[in-house]
Amino acid sequence: MLRDVMRETREFPNFIQGEGEQLAELPRRFQQAFLQGLQQAHKEMAQEFRQTLLKIVKVRYPQAQRLAKKQTRELDDTLMLRDLIVRMSVTQTIEEAVTLLLDVENEDEEAE
């Protein structure tokens, strides 16, 4: 199966016909591609979580939409976003929701 994946990779035929140095470089290139894929997947997951949170806020507390967008625009911590989704889902009042959103800055600073 791995060989099939490697054959489908655009650069693989160049490595097969190349010299030994190029063959030795193959695993490093795949590692780099894998890490780039993981980073992209993380970004996409964070974006999905942000969109989910904004939908919850839109439905439950439309008055807080602007604050939610502002507070989560740069937030990439998927664990924090997931926690925020759960906590926002169980808030009882707009005041709780606003407090939760305002606390995002403090929690994000503590995480760094």
C-alpha positions in Angstrom: 0.0 0.0 0.0 2.8 2.4 0.9 4.4 1.7 -2.4 1.2 2.6 -4.2 1.1 5.9 -2.4 4.7 6.5 -3.3 4.2 5.7 -6.9 1.3 8.2 -7.0 3.5 10.9 -5.6 4.6 13.2 -8.3 8.3 13.4 -7.3 8.8 9.7 -6.6 9.8 8.7 -10.2 12.5 11.3 -10.1 13.9 9.7 -6.9 13.9 6.2 -8.4 16.0 7.2 -11.3 18.2 9.5 -9.3 21.4 8.9 -7.4 21.7 7.5 -3.9 21.6 10.9 -2.2 18.1 11.5 -3.7 16.9 8.2 -2.4 18.2 9.0 1.1 16.3 12.2 1.0 13.0 10.5 0.3 11.9 9.8 3.8 12.8 13.4 4.9 10.6 14.8 2.2 7.7 12.6 3.1 8.1 13.6 6.7 8.0 17.3 5.7 4.9 16.7 3.6 3.3 14.8 6.5 4.0 17.6 8.9 2.7 20.2 6.5 -0.5 18.0 6.1 -0.9 17.9 9.9 -0.5 21.6 10.2 -3.1 22.2 7.5 -5.5 19.8 9.1 -5.1 21.6 12.4 -5.8 24.9 10.8 -8.9 23.5 9.1 -10.1 21.9 12.4 -9.7 25.2 14.2 -11.6 27.0 11.5 -14.4 24.4 11.7 -14.6 24.8 15.5 -14.7 28.7 15.2 -17.6 28.4 12.7 -19.4 26.0 15.0 -19.0 28.3 17.9 -20.2 31.3 15.9 -23.3 29.3 14.8 -24.1 28.6 18.4 -23.7 32.2 19.3 -25.8 33.3 16.4 -28.7 31.0 17.4 -28.6 31.6 21.1 -27.2 35.1 21.5 -27.3 37.0 18.2 -26.3 40.2 20.1 -22.9 38.7 20.9 -22.0 37.7 17.4 -19.6 40.6 16.8 -17.8 39.9 20.1 -17.6 36.2 19.4 -16.0 36.9 16.0 -13.5 39.3 17.5 -12.5 37.1 20.3 -12.0 33.9 18.3 -10.6 35.4 15.0 -7.0 34.5 15.9 -7.7 31.6 18.3 -6.1 28.4 16.9 -6.1 26.3 20.1 -8.5 23.5 19.2 -8.8 22.3 22.8 -9.8 25.8 23.9 -12.2 26.2 21.0 -13.8 22.8 21.8 -14.2 23.7 25.4 -15.6 27.1 24.5 -18.2 25.4 22.3 -19.3 23.1 25.1 -19.4 25.9 27.6 -21.3 28.3 25.3 -23.8 25.5 24.6 -24.8 25.4 28.3 -24.8 29.1 29.2 -28.1 30.3 30.6 -27.8 34.1 29.9 -26.3 36.6 27.6 -24.2 37.8 30.5 -22.7 34.4 31.0 -22.0 34.2 27.2 -20.3 37.6 27.1 -18.2 36.8 30.2 -17.2 33.5 28.6 -16.1 35.3 25.4 -14.3 38.0 27.3 -12.4 35.4 29.2 -11.0 33.9 26.0 -8.3 36.6 25.9 -7.2 35.8 29.4 -7.1 32.1 28.8 -5.3 32.5 25.5 -2.6 34.6 27.2 -2.2 32.1 30.0 -1.7 29.3 27.5 1.2 31.1 25.9 
